């Protein structure tokens, strides 16, 4: 699980990529994950937020996953 210090470091690293971006889409691929698709500075950025027990993470994705059927 990410500590508060680790989460703050991750947010600082992402800040330059997503500052001022607009949220376009949210995909919930499973019960522990959330993908935010943001548009800003002429490009789309996909941020994965995962709260899986024992494996929490924050990451940039190359592409957004497909939305589940429901």
C-alpha positions, 0 to 999 in steps of 0.5 A: 500500500502507498504511504502518504509520502509515496502518494505525494511523490507520485502526485508531484511526478504527475502534476506536470502532465495533468495540470490544467487538463480536463477530465474526459472519461472515467473507466472502472475496469474492476472493483479495485481500479479506476482509470481517469482519461484527461485531455490537456496540452494537446494530448490525452493522458490516462491515469490508473488509480488502484487500491487493490489490498497489498498492491496499491499504485498510481500509474500512467497508461499508454491507452485507456482500457475498454469500458466494461459492458455494464 
